[in-house]
Amino acid sequence: MPEALRRKAAEIGAEYLNAGDFVTGVPAQMDRVHMSEEQHRLLGLGAADKVKAIMER
């Protein structure tokens, strides 16, 4: 799925961020649905880096 979304974003000229590049899946999730505090932190840092990169263009 991430690759299909990446291609579609490129096709329509949108930015794309795959959360899976920053957080791990089920074993690290507290209840198999919600991300842990650390996963939120990692995703936030990844998103911040993406925004910085976009703004530097």
N, C-alpha and C positions, 0 to 999 in steps of 0.2 A: 504494500500500500504506500509506504513512503516514497518509493520511486515514482509511482503514478502521480502522486500529489506534487512531487518536485517537477515532473514534466509539465503538468497542467499549469503550475505557477509560472514556469518559464514561458509557456505558450501564451499566457494572458498578461505577462509582464509584471507579475506579482512577486513579492519576496516570499521565501519559504523557510521555515524553521522546523526541523524534525525533533520533537521532544525526546525521541528515542536515542538521539545522539548524545544526550546529556544525562538521562536517568535510566535506571535499570528497571526491569519488569517485575513480575509477580513475586519472586522470593523476597525482594526488598520492600515490597508494599506491605503496609501494616495489616490491611484487611482484604487484600487482593483487588481493591478498587481505588483506594485513595493513596496518594503519594505521601511519603514520609516527610518530615521537616527538612531533612538533608536533601531529598530529591527536589523539593521546592527550591531550596537554596541553589542547587546546581542548575536547575532549569532557569532560574532568575538570572544567574551569572551568564549563562549561555545566551539568553535573550538580550541582556544588556550589551554583550559583545557584538551581537548581530546588529542592534540598533546603532551602536557606535560606528561599525563598519559602513552601514548605510549612510550615516550622517557625514562621514569622511569622504564620500564620493564627490 
